[in-house]
């Protein structure tokens, strides 16, 4: 692209985002994708690398580390960069402020929150160089390296949006200075998308983002869904990024940062220490973000508060009780629908039954997510006389004649169970039972009850 056309693209982009900031554009991924698409249509630039570079430049996303991997900004564009819109800086610069606000993140249609910076950097690296090591260092492995270099663990602080329809402010609810859940989600997505883009060059950036973030599930849920969608980020990351490789790339990123910052090379002992820290960090990442099921927290589905004071469970527990919700009788296939179901179940339990909260510990949607009910720590109201000794997990829907999706069952049978034992919330030899085994009820439905009889840990 010649200099004149480049300037035109960048200027148009700055104008587009500046105008949109004042209007209705929010921190929703769909708004970001719409703006990218608008830009592609308006200036008729479809080449994804050009669009990504213009985005990065307009947002002033540039430092020596990025320059090492990606093309430097055009030298004569500083004036335009300076006038770049607030919006692009806001959504592309990842930061946590002192009042626990996390900037540079967007809400996606599947209910997860994602940092955009590693997504655009991973894509640009994948498209412009196709070098897997570079994609790693510009996405999760690199971010992980920087976050845990200072011996900080506790990964995965999560938070809540001010408004789910028009999200603008994301506030962290966990107190942890290391890599947040949104940064980890974005880091995984950036790596997966960067790798994909290097193998199969997309025609348009907006189309790739749309197919990845906006896929709508049909009645088979995730069982029949394409592989490359955000709902599958954990399984894709597990397949594409083996832990030893992530450790190696995280170490490389830290060493490169030091070198570029003019620091002396690490001695052998320090190198070993760095490697040890990264191994520990990646191990924690795998436990929390690859082995555990993705979970939609209470604030994300719009839970009302617990009425009164919850009773804490004494952990670890010995039982896992399987339920179906019966009503709603249909499986839910989207964040919107599953969240609405969660609210209606909670309303029924609190208002009609007079309970303090939604009864179940967790619920399984058919949208690829586990929804948090009373959670790991609070005693539930799911299995009469047994609520102190076990967690109650309900599949949303009626499973008298049909089974939940394979994906939903896998989330409970493998992911939730191993996550619970791995974190010592359930004992290793816990017993799994259907609700009907301990209380006079049809729950969890004939079909589902016959199914769980073959599951590990099932017991009389
Ligand atoms: Zn039940």
Boltz pocket constraint, residues with backbone or C-beta under 6 A from the ligand:
constraints:
  - pocket:
      binder: B
      contacts: [[A, 322], [A, 323], [A, 324], [A, 382], [A, 435], [A, 441], [A, 443], [A, 444]]
      max_distance: 6.0
